[in-house]
Amino acid sequence: MNAHLPPAARDHLERLAAALRVCGFAVTVTPPALIVRNPDADTTHATVGNGLAQEVRLHEDAGRWVWCWVWPGLRPARRGDSMPPPEIEPIGPAEDIAETARLIAKVIRIDEPTGTPR
């Protein structure tokens, strides 16, 4: 998919970015995707690969826009082998901004450990 999105898709991107910023996350929009970073993390280590940032992409499926997680492929076992393409996993419909923002926040939020001491 290229960066030339219809206005409705761009609107979904901007609305999700705004919802995530309200939650305190740093968001970079690069259509058709956005990168969400947890600003509470050490920025020198906050990369997509360590769980403190996450790429989320709009994907058209059967005429409907859906949000998808973008999971990096595993590193190849041998040097010189090319990286596999990322895995794309649906999150939900593009219209469901609140639930998508909640799920993204759940994935990249740094919370205090919960549970009872032993």
Sequence and secondary structure as in RCSB ss.txt:
>XXXX:A:sequence
MNAHLPPAARDHLERLAAALRVCGFAVTVTPPALIVRNPDADTTHATVGNGLAQEVRLHEDAGRWVWCWVWPGLR
PARRGDSMPPPEIEPIGPAEDIAETARLIAKVIRIDEPTGTPR
>XXXX:A:secstr
  S   HHHHHHHHHHHHHHHHTT EEEEETTEEEEE TTS TTT  GGGTSEEEEEEEEETTEEEEEEEE    
 SSTT      EEEEEEETT HHHHHHHHHHHH      S   
